[in-house]
């Protein structure tokens, strides 16, 4: 454990790990013309489309954990770059459906390979992507992600 993390809270460590990951992915996908957020959107869209889905911007926002307004902004930028197509949802004219263009699929496949290499590096101290420790770590992360958070609970209690 480094001196910077000795005695740190779990929240601080989660934040540090997420920042370490974001910076590493940003640097790794930059040569492909992407940011980490754009990669997250495109890789999610790639996976969803392989499952036969053409998600709306809102559904993609829910899937990625990004704010809907930010997904809209990212999608417009990716559309301008020729990587994503935005079309009106025939069932809801207010909603925009997203799909990757052929160029977008190519860039996404290359980016996924790069990010998988990073993931191999990140998880090597736990025994690699297929290790029992990594599977347990993934379950723990899923438990934390599934736990609801209400940032106003403390404030509500103070006002009572």
Order of alpha helices (4+ residues) and beta strands (2+ residues): alpha-alpha-alpha-alpha-beta-beta-alpha-alpha-alpha
